[in-house]
Amino acid sequence: MTISLPRFGPPRGTHRVLAVLAVVVLAVGAALTGTARPARAAAVYDGPQPGTFTGLGFDTCAAPSNAAMKAWLQSPYRAVGIYIGGVNRGCAQPNLTPGWVATQQAAGWRIFPLYVGLQAPCSTYQRKIDPARAALQGREAADDAVRNARSLGLSLGSTITLDMERYPAGNAACTEAVNSFVSAWTTRLHEQKFYSGFYTNVASAGLPDQVAAYQRPGHARPDMIDFARWDGVQTVSDSALPASYWMPGQRMKQYQGDHHETWGGVRINIDSNYLDLRQPPRLQPSWSRSRLFRELPRILQRLSTRPPTR
């Protein structure tokens, strides 16, 4: 994801065969320009976003207008990424309102919210994580993201993805700060009944750092991984990810970076994504995970058992 640039998506031997081929060529050309494909209605969805969804999505720096989104129903995309906040968000969002979100949900669009917060201490960004305050800053970012998500009308149980742009490998202090930030971000989102996503590029230290911390005791890993590998392949399998990590239904791949596409006569600069997601189970309150709560049925059973008679 780019967070600093504005974005506005052989003839054979008979005349009959020639005529059929001509029709096919014209149809393909129309589809490539996005001008002749009929809009396909999708089911209205207003549950947790993006929910259970497998298919194509796009993200763009500034949320497109309602008219543009309607035109893009002629595209193969059915999910859209919106940048809901963060100190490093690159574009103003004049269209991004509760009404816009409700309109897109009514049209059947799935939405994947993105939050561009403080970046790695060893990155080139000016607004960075303070290693001494990384956990606190992660919680603060989660609080801000939840406020923004709720103000837009996004449901509890939605997944908010932290956009952590590229940073170099080999800096242990930097890795520790990012992991502390991410773990606190995830924990705080769970406390607020939201799920955590994490975006990174395969060329960044962000992906191997999260892979290395995946099973580390005390580390609250993101519920979903969103990784960029601009190879044009629509899959969530990748050599950089162990096969069992964030599986099944917890992966999203950005398979093509900044480019323009035109659908329904509307041209937008987008990133293209392939999503393979399942809505996670309902979050339980923290007290329900305590040992006392887990053992409560056994305790009640023992209390209800009558003492033996003499």
N, C-alpha and C positions, 0 to 999 in steps of 0.2 A: 504494500500500500504506500502510495506517495501522499504525504501529509502537508506539503508546502505549496503545491501547484493548484490553481483553480481548475474546475472541470465542468463542464456544462452538461456508450455504448456501441463414330465414323460411318459416314453414310454407307449403306449397302447398295443394292441394285435396283430398288424400286422407288417410284414416286411416293408411295404410301409410307414407306419407312422414312424417307426424307422428311415428309410432312410431320410424322410423329416426333422425329428428332428435333425438328425446328421448334415444336411446341415445348418439348422438354427444356431446350436451351433457353427459351424465353422465360419459362417458369423459374428456372434456376437463377437467371439474371435478376428477375424481379425479387426473388427471395433474398439475394445477396444485398440488394439495395434497401430491403425492408419496406418496399412500397406496395406490394401486392398480397402479402400474407394476411389473411383475415385474423382479427383479434380473437383469441381463445379465452372464453370466460373461465375463471377459476373459482373454486368454492370460497365463500366468505370465511375468514378465519380471524378471530380476535382473542385467541388463547395466548399462552406464553410464546414469545418469539425467540428464534425462528421455529421452535417446536420440532416435531418429527417431519423431516423433509429430505428428500434426495433429488437433486437436480442442479440446474445452473442458476447462478446469481451474479449480480454486478454491484460494484460500489463505485461511487463518484464523490468528489470532494464536497460538493454542495448538493443538497437534496433537489432533484429536478421538480419542475412545476407539476401540478396535477394533470395538466394537459399533456405534458411530456410523458408522464407515467402511463396515462391512458393510451397514448400512441405506442408505447413500448410493450403493450400487451400483444403486439404483433411479433415480438421477439421470442427467442427460445428461453429467455430468462423469466423466472418466476419468484426470485428472491432479490431483495435490494438491501445494500448496506448503507446505514446512515451514521454519520459522525455526530454523536449526541453531546460531546463535550471534551474537556481536558485542556490543560494549559498549552499544549502543543497542537491543538486542532488548527488546521491550516486555512479554513474557509469560513466566511460568514454563512449563516443558514437562514435566509429570509423566508424560505418556503417551509422550514421544518417547524411545524406547529402541531398541537393535538388534533386539529382538524385534518391536517395532511396525513398523519398517521392513521386516523380513523378512515379516511377516504381510501388509502392504499389497502388497509385490511379488508374493507368492504369489497374492493376489487379483486381480492384473493392473493395479493402480494404477501409473501413472507418477508420479514424484516430481521436483519442481523445488526444490532446496535454495536457501534465501535466507539471506544473512548481513547483519546490520544493524550495520555497523562505525561508525567515526568519521565524522562528517558534515562538510559543507563549512564552512570557517572563517567564512564570511559568513552561515551559517544561524542559526536561533534555538535550535539544540540546545546543550546544555551540553558534551557530549563531542564535541570537534571535532578536525579535522586541524590539526596544527601545521605551518604552511607551511615552516618551517625543517627539518622532519623528515618531510615528506610521503611521500617515496619509501620511507624506512625503515619508516614506519608502514604503508604499503601492503603491503610484504613481510611484516611481522609479522601483519597481518590475514589474509593468504593462508595463512600457516603455521597460524594458529589455526583458520581455516575448514577446512583439510585435516585437521587433527587431529580436529576434530569430525565431519567427514564420514566419515573412516575408522573412528572409534569407533562410528558408527551402522551401519557395514557397507556404506556406499555404495561402488560400484566406482570404480576408476581410470577416467579418461575421462569422469567425470560433470562437469556444468557447475554451478558455484556462482555464484549471482547476488548481486552486491553491491548492496544497497538504499541508494541515495543519495537521500534525501528532498529536497524542494524547497528551492532557494536562489536568490537574485535574480541577475539579469544585470547586467552593467556593472561588475563588479569584477574587474579583470585579475589581481590577486594571488590572489584566491579561485579563479578559473578555473585558474590555473597550479598551485595546490596540489592541486585536485581531479584535474586531468589527471595530475600526477606520481604521486599516490596510485593512481589507476586503472591507469596504465601499469605501475607496480611490482607491483600486485596481479595483473595479468594475467600478467606475466613470471614471477612466482614460482609462480603456479598451474600454468603450463606446465612449469616445472622439476619440479614435483611430480606431473606427469601428470594434471592436471585442466584443465578449460576454464573460461573466465571469462565471466560474464554481468554486465550492468549494468542496473539498474532506475532509471528516472527518470520524472517526470511531464512532459507536453508543455508545461505552464505553468512549468516550472523551467528555469533556465539549463543544467541538466545535459544535456539532449538537444542543444541547439545547440552546446554546448561539445564534446561527443563527436563530433558531425557535423563540426565545424570541424577537429578533430584526426584525423579518420578516416585521411587519407592523409599525415599529417605524418611526415616521417622521424624515426625514433627513438621514436615513440609506439607502444606496444603496445596496440592497440585491443582492446576486449572482443570475444570470439567471438560473443556473442549480445546483442541489445538487447531489453530488456523495458520497454515504455513504457506509461504510463497516459493514456488519453483516455476519460473516462467518458461516451461518447455512445451506448452500447448496441450498437454495430456490431461484429459479429464478423469482423474482418479484421485483417491486419497491414500493409495499405497505408495510408499516411498522408502528408499534405502536408508534414509536418515532417521527413520522411525522404527523401533522394534515392532514386530507384527502385532503384539498383544497390547501395546500402549495406546491409550485413547481409542479403544476398540471394544465392541462395535458401536457405530453411530456417534462418535465423538470427534470427528475430523472434518476439516474443511481445507480445500486447497485453492490458492490463488494461482491459476495456471497461465495467466497472461496479464502483464502489467499495462501501463498507460497506453491506450489506443482509442481511436474513434470508431464508433459504430452508428449506423443510421437505421432506425426502424420507425415505420409509420411516418416517414418524412422528418423525423427529429434526430439530430446528430448530437451525441453526447460522448465525452471523453470518460472512459471507464477502465476499471480493472475487472477481469473475468474470473469467476470462482466456481468451483464444483463443491457442493455441499452433500455430505452423507451423515445426517444427524438424526438422533432419536431424542425425544424429550426425556430428560432425566426423571427419575422418580421424585415424588414430592419431598421437599426438604423437611426434616424433622427438627423440632426445637432442640437446642443444645442439651437441655436437661434430660431429654429422652435417651441420650446416648450415654448417660452416667451408669456406673455399675449398679447403683441402688435401683435405678429404674429398670434395668435389665433383669434384676433379680426379684423385682416386686411380685410377679405372678407366683414364684416359688414361696415367697414369704407369706403371701395371702393364703396360699394353699395350706401351709403349715398351721397358720392361725385358725383356719376354718376346720381343721381336723380335730375331732373330738378326742379328748384324752382317754386312754384305756380305763375301763371300769374294773374294780377289784371284786 
